[in-house]
């Protein structure tokens, strides 16, 4: 027979809204059902009535009545459909794992796989994370994003407190991100800083970004450092890109702004009469190669991801030598806004 339960708020849950707490622990309970339980006093915190937006504190006790999501009372109220955790998803995520510890893990996201769902999008990283819920039912959290067609390092937090620390590191720009790209032409000079304003606009194929002026509606400052590593004559070049800011499509717009758009970019590669080299696939050649971020528990997390198959094929075709790249070049590009 279902009974009343009392659960203590953990340190990781300190500051979490009550409705979010229930969503994590009792995902089958709808928001409306929770509101009814609160109105009737069946759910209480430290014996007191509260609202859905109440902030919980470590050590507080939450009173939980028998719920319609309990196994023996499922017929008492409709249960919300939950995403199904697939064994295949779990195995796939393990196969692309670059690093993991008790607080976080890093994957090498393939090109073409979305980080989050959208219209008509059924397969994405966030959905797959259902397969990695821990013993307490906590699902790993996204802390940053990559474009769907961009491959490379993606950091994920195992719990809320770690996600907050990592998000703070991104916000305060104490994270160093390095991307590799294959671009049309050779930028001049070979090493420089791009500083512009970017604004979003609606195109036929969805949202795009454009170079804007300071003061334009929605304009945000965007800064990128770049360096040429190798070239294929004057036709193409391998760039190291280091974004200081993290605007939508920033690297793709900045390279196009230099008149050296990224090869295979369906949105920003607009060079007329440019012949696609034989043997190079028509896919976006942009890869999140490396990330250095303060670990919430101390020290610096430093993880690199190998090139995706289509970029490795292009590197081989053009004779670019990955081992010739000195990672210290990254640090010479600077990181000042």
N, C-alpha and C positions, 0 to 999 in steps of 0.2 A: 504494500500500500504506500502511495506517495506521501512523503512527510515534508514538514517545513525544514528548510536548510538555512544555515548561517555561514556565510563565506567572508573571510577576512581579506581586505584590500592589501595587495602586495606592494612592495616598494616600486616595482616597475609600473604599477597602475596609479601611482600617486599623481593627482591632478587630472585624471581621466574623467570625462563627463559620464554620468550614470547611464545615459542611453547608449554611449559607446561601450561601456563596460558590459552591459547586457548583450549588445550585439556580438561581442567577442566570446562571451561565455555561453550565451543561449541564442545562437544565430537563427533558430527556428521561431523565436518569439517576435511577433511584429511590433512595430512602434505603437500602434493603436492598442494592442493588448497590454503593453507595458504601461501606457498612460492610464488605462482602466485600473490596473493593479495598484498604481500609485494613488489614484483618486480615492480608491476604497481602502487605502492604508495597508494593503496586503504586502507591499514592498516597502521596507523602511531601512534607514541607515542609522545605526546606533540607537535604534528604537524610535527615531523621529521620522515624521512624514517629510518627504522631499519631492522635488520636481525632477523632470527628465534632464534638465541642464545643470543639476547640482554637480559640483566638482568633488570627487572622492579624495580622501586622504589616506595615506598608509596607516594600516592598523585598524581602520574603521570596519564595522561589521555590517554586512548587507543581509537583510532578512529576505529569503526567497520562498514564496509559498509553492505548493504543488502547481506545476505549470502544465499547460496544454501540450507542451512539447515533450513531457515525460512519456515513457514508453506505454504505460497503462492508461494514459488519458489523452491519447492522440485524437480521439474522436470528439473531444470537448470543444475543439476549435480548429479551424483549418491551419495547416502547417505550411509555412512558406517553403517553396522549393529551394534547395541548397545546391551549389555547384558540386558536381561529383568529382572526387579526387581520383585520378587515374593512375594506376601503377605505371603505365607507359610514360605519363608526364613526369613522375618521380624519377624513373630511370633516365629519361632524356635530360632532365636538369642535372643529374649526377654525372652524365657523360660530358657535359660542357662546364663542369665545375673547375674553377682555377684555384680557388682557395676557400677554406672554411675553418671556423673555430666555433666556440660555444656562443659567440655573440653575433656573428655575421658570416656571410659567404659572398664570393664573387664568381660570376659566371661569364663565359665568353658568348654573348648573345649572337646568334647567327643573323646574317643579313636576311631581310624579308620577314622576320618574326617581330610582331608588334610587342611593345612593352605593356601597353594597356589596351583594353577593348574599345571598340568604337562601332559605328554603324556597320552592320554586316560582318563584324569581326568576331569569330568564335574561338580562335586560338591565339593566345597571347601569354606572355610571361606571368602577369598578375593572376590569371586564371589557373595556370599550372602550379602556382605556389600553394594551392589547396592541398596538393599532394605532400607538402612538407610541413604541415601543421605539427606542433610538438605535442608532448603528453598532456599539456594543459589546454590544448586546442588553439594555441596561438599560431596565426598564420604569418609567415615572413612578410616584411613590408618593403615596398619600393622606397628609395630615398633620392633617386634621380632618374633621368630618362635618357633614352637614345631614340633617334628617329627609326622608324620601322626598317628602312633599307640600310641603316648604319649598323655595322657589326662591332663587336668588341666588349671591353670590360664594363660590367654592370654590377654595382654593389647593392646588396640586399641585407636588411637587418632582421635578425631573428625575433626581436621583441621591440616594444614601443620605446623604451628608454634609450636603446641603442640607435633606433631610427631618429630620435630627436637630436642626439649628439652628432650623428652623421649629417643630418639636414642642416644643423648649425654650421658645420664645417664647410658645406657647400655655400651657404648663405654668406659666411664671413670670408670666403675666398681663400681659405687655408688649404684648399685642395688643389693639386696640380694635375691637370689632365693633358695628355698628349695624344694627338690623332695623327694617323698617316693618311695621305691622300695622293691619288694620281690625278694630275690636272692637265688640261690642254695648254700647251705653250710653256714658257719659262718666265716667271715673274721677275721684274726688275724693281729694286735691287734684289739680290738673292736672300737677303735677310732683312726684315723690317717689322714694324708695328702698324696694324690697321686700326683706326679709331673712327667710328661712324655712329650714326643713330639709325635704328631700325624700327619700322612700324609694320603692323599686320594689315593686309588687305585681302578682299575676297576675289579669288579668280575662279574660272570655270571648273578647275580641277580641285578646288578647295582653298584653304587658307595658304597664303604666301606672305613672304616678308619682302620689304623694299627698303632701299636706302632713303632715309628721311633727314629732315633738318631739325635742329634743336628747337623745341617749342611746338613741333607738329603734334597733332593729337595722337596719343598712344606711342610716341617716339621714345625709345629706350637706348641708352648709351651701350655700345658694344665694342669690345676691344679684343683683338686677336694678334698674337705674335706668330710669325711663320719663318721658316728657313728651308731653302732648297737643299736636298741631300744629293740627288743624282738627276741627270737629265738624259732624255733620248733625243739627241740633236736639239732642235728647237721645237719639236712637235709636242713632247710631253715631259713632265717632270714629277719627281717624287718629292712631296712636301711634308715637313713636320709642322703641324699646326697646334698652337697652344692657346686655347681660349682663356681669357681672364674673366670675362663675363659668360653667362650661360643663356643667351637669348635663343629663341626658336630659329632653327635653320641658320644660325650665325655663321658657321664655317662655310656653308654652301653659298650664302649670299656674299660673304667677304671675298671668297675666291673668284666669284663671278664679277664682283666689283673691280677686281684687279685685271679683268679680262682673261683670267685663267680658270674657267669653271671646272668643277670636278667631273671627270669622265664618268658617263653613265647617269648623270643627274637628270631626271625627267622634268624637274621643275625649273632649274636655273641654268642649264646648259643650252645656250641659245646662239651658238656660233653657226652661221649659215655656211652651207657647202663644206662642212667638215666631214671627212671620210673616216668612219670608224675603223681603226687598224684591225687587220685580220688576226684572229686568235684571241682578241680581247672581248670579253663578254659585255653585253650592254646592261651592266648593273652598276649601281652607285659604288664608286671606288673611294669609300670613306670608312675608316676603321679606328675605333677607340682603342689605341694600342696600349696605353699605360695609364694607371692612376696612382697617385700618391696622396694619401689622406690620413690625418691623425686618427689613430685607433682610439675609440672611446675608453679603452682600458689602459692606454699608454703606448708610446712608441709610434712609429709611422708604418702604415700598411702600404706596401708597394707591390703592385701586381701588374703583369703584362700579359697580353693575349696574342697568340699567333694569328697571322693573317687568315682571312676566310679563303676558301678554295678559289674563288674567281679572281681575287687580288693576287694570290700566290701564283696563279697561272700567268697573270699579266707581268708580275715581277720577273718570273722565269723567262718569259718571252722577250722582255726588254733588257734582260741581263742585269737587273738591279740586285745587289748583294745585301741581304738583310744584315749579315754579320759585319758589314762595313760601317754600319751606323753606330756611332758612339752615343750611348744614352746621356752622357754628360752634356752633349750639345743642347739637350732640352733645357738644362739649367742655365745655359748661357743666353737663352732667348728672353729671360727676364719675366717678371710677373707683376710689374707695377701698372696700375690703371692709369 
